[in-house]
Amino acid sequence: MTNHQFKSKATIGWLWKMSWRDWKASRKKLYLIIASIVLGISAVVAIQSFGANLKAQIKEDSKKLMGADYIVSSRQAPTEKLSFILDSLGGAKAQEINFASMAFFPKSEGSKLVKVSGYSGDFPIYGELETFPVEAADAYFKHKGALVDATTMLQFDLRLGDSVKIGKLTFSIIGSLKSIPGKSAISSSIMPPVFIPSNQLDSTGLLQAGSRVGYQYYFKADSLQNLKALEQKLEIVLDAENANITTHTSAGEKLGKAYNNFSMFLNLVAFTALLLGCLGIASATNIYIKEKKKAIAVLKCIGVTRKQTFLIYLFQIIFIGLIGSILGTALGLFLQQMFPLLLKEFLPVGVSFFISPKVIALGIGLGVVMSVVFSLYPLISTWFVTPNQVLRAQETDNKNTKILGYIIAPTITLTVFLFSYLLLGEIFISIIFLIAIVLVFTAIRLLAGLFIVMIKKSFPKQWSFPSRQGLSNLFRPGNQTITLILCIGVGVFLINTLYLTKDGLINNATVQKDSNIANILLLDIQKEQIPGIRGTIAGFNQPVIDEIPVIAMKVHSIKGIKTLALKADSTNGIKEWVLDGIFRASYRDSLISSEHVLEGEWQGTADQSEVIPISIGKGFRKAGKLELDDEITFNVQGVLMPCKIASIRNIEWSSMQMNFAVIFPKGVMEDAPQTNVLTTKAPTDKIAANLQRALVKKHPSVTVIDIRSLMVVVEGILSKIALVINFLALFSILTGFIVLVSAVRTSKFQRLKENAMLRTIGATSKQIVKMTIVEYFFLGILGAFSGTVLSLIAGKMLAVYTFKAPFVVSWIPVVFIPLLITLLVVIIGVLNNLSVMKTSPKEILKG
Amino acid sequence: MSQILNIKNLSKEFKTGDQILRILEDINFSLNEKETFSIVGPSGSGKTTLLGICAGLDSTSSGDVELCGVNLGDLNEDEKAILRSQKVGFIFQDFQLLPSLTALENILVPLELQGHKDIEKIGIELLEKVNLGDRKNHYPSQLSGGEQQRVAMARAFANNPTILFADEPTGNLDEESGENVVNLLLELNKDAGTTLVIVTHDLELAKRTQRMVVLKGGKIQKEASTI
């Protein structure tokens, strides 16, 4: 035997060159794959970059957001001990006393619920109080005037020098409030701020027992002070004084969490777009590499090794991934600049744009990784193309490809998991998503296989030739049935799941209107004020619909364990707000229309001698880790009320009725300190305005909420949220369409020669179109409807378990989208074949 | 003269379901350096399978194939590929040019695989030899069948192969183009001094080689010297 050197002299450079040569000739087929990567990556980059910008801005502006390093808040005038604690902290730099009240504007005779604040000291410590004119920020105190929210001034056509009446006092408006550290545009639009000098608060006559007054003390910390340690140290001591502490760092974190559902949806959009991109890559490269098998066999025949052929196409995929991800990253960075404009009113800070290197690396890295991983299966199959295939057509060694498939499948699964973890940030949710995707993939794969078997078994022999030919194209060698049904099915699944989730979220954010429900609420009514207020309402010939008692209380203990002990134990899972918060509970003997009992038995009356049987909402049950018959003791202004849970209710909080998480039976709370809520229904805007004016004049301490005007504000905000959600969902849905177009378009080359051959032997263009319609119709309809059915299941689960939003099914995702996709698939299929009809068969067959 | 191809007791079987299909049975022959040789036989006689096995594109069920002094049974797929890149040239019935490469790039691939540099001049010379000097930047789809086959020939001779396998080289061409291609093939082969194996069912073409075997039903029915 000759001593032969079996070492290839081809360099890596040559492999890149071969890859480039092939790319040049095939690039038209690859544009749609690049489009899938671009859209997938741009969604991720836009959302991640925006998130990074927002986080960084919140962190940077957290002091400005609060106006202090930390704030001590209380719902009551400071006790002696609290005053001592505040002094020991070096004394507050600024103090705020605030309460909700009706403001009356004599000029227009209009009134509005506002948040009245009185500041003393040096507020804000950080950030700036923006007023018009600028000097009004200081002047209002000196001149005993008021600063009024700028939008409210516009709304009531108020000018500087006009007056505003708060309680018993009338103030001259010195300036308008444009921006206040720590106050968002949303809170200002619901309850606009009005500043009056702190030394005038008492004289308004609104600071009386039963009023909901807030006290806030603004502190400046030493630069080296450990705020977290301070927070931990003071928490329990302040709790005993009904006060709490918020530092700028924890406020920033909480603010981040407040956008949780929204950012979860954003990340779901990014994840969906990314998955759709992956799907596009997988289906298109699968078909692309199949077309290249002959060329691969030629390469092997003339001496290119298996590794070298693999690398030639791997380099091509890396190149495609790089181009796609660079373009996608650039598009994403451009798009993210639009987010702050769209979301301006919901964001606590003005987000300035900066390019995060981390996000760029993420975009490019993800693009290349997704391209390679989702092309692995077709890439590896190049390994098993034998050189003998140049001599005769034969199938690739399927056995080996299948074995490798078992290795590649876990790699893809792991990648999907890492993608979901990267974007959704929670292992549990990521695992659930992964399982769902694997199940969907398997279900559609099985369905596609079953479909092929069924067609073969019950082939309609009586159909016309074109229909039979079109149908048999679905199972003949070289068919794309499984690839395309999987692509269409999973694509529609993702599009529809996102659509259903979007609808649910938007619906969740929509205020329910009910014409039979009261539209004016009167809050903070003392018992002795009730007859007078009833009289005023009767004077307008309007009924009092409800008289609802409201009792403020705190949880004292659960199942015998005091709240302080429960708070110290972080493992019990009880939410802080249950242990910390002051509840407003009520008592009545019957259920109202916005609630129904889920478990236990409703008890409308009770005796003072027994443990009080109460009813709680299911949200309170979950947050407090409570069950039926559990004992819970409330502290009602110093009096302990031992209760047991007799029933658990479902409450429709969006119903705009007076709902309470905790309801006591009649017969036990009648003597407890309480305020009252009266509700009435004004039939017209005019009557509503006149009634409000009369009530504010006669009973200045009573808060009047006009639900209709509030609903205008809320609906304005919600419609903007809906716009943002729709915009983002549309982006992902667009990716889905591009992916489908890409997959179906790439399948064109499979049928081109066959159809040219059929034309050669006499098939008419009409017959070829009919064959194509039949083939692509079945591919489209099966893929689209299997995806839709699965999306209904996934949508329901997402709504219930992830977003806690209602599951809303409309005809768009159930009927319109699958039909549209089927139509799209058929149209692309027919368009693919138009080139066959326009070109002479000889040219196509010549290849 | 050294032996370039040596086939001993070669058999090839395929399993289709429960049946064993015997394609080639007890084939024996050898070829010397610079010899021209044809394998003839009717369709389905196993000619192309034999060529594939001789060139290391396919494997034997039993028997030995020694190509350029190397027993192909001892080599893995990549070693066979490297051996082909160094010693073997191919011409196929349906040309098998790489569709995404130009005529010149197709010719350069075997040279590039050998790690040669500054080879464009060689490629152009080869194209001129096959009278396609002006078509170097054309893609296969822009060439006629005869032109494609001439590019394939230039590619086959590019790496100065020791042995060249041609599978029905005129099978896809009209008579005139076929005649031109065969003349060119034999002329190039004579200049290069390559051992040539042609698979054909065209006896006239076979007679233009020095020796031939006639295959029938997978067996050598006749082995003859044509000159």
Interface residues (C-beta under 8 A of the other chain):
Chain A: M1 T2 H4 F6 K7 S8 K9 A10 T11 W14 K17 M18 R21 D22 K24 A25 S26 K294 A295 V298 L299 K300 C301 I302 G303 V304 T305 R306 K307 T386 P387 N388 V390 L391 R392 K846 G847
Chain B: T48 T49 L51 G52 A55 G56 L57 D58 C68 G69 V70 N71 D74 L75 E77 D78 E79 A81 I82 L83 R84 S85 Q86 V88 F90 F92 Q96 L97 L98 P99 S100 L101 E105 V109 P110 E112 L113 Q114 G115 Y139 P140 S141 G145 R155 D167
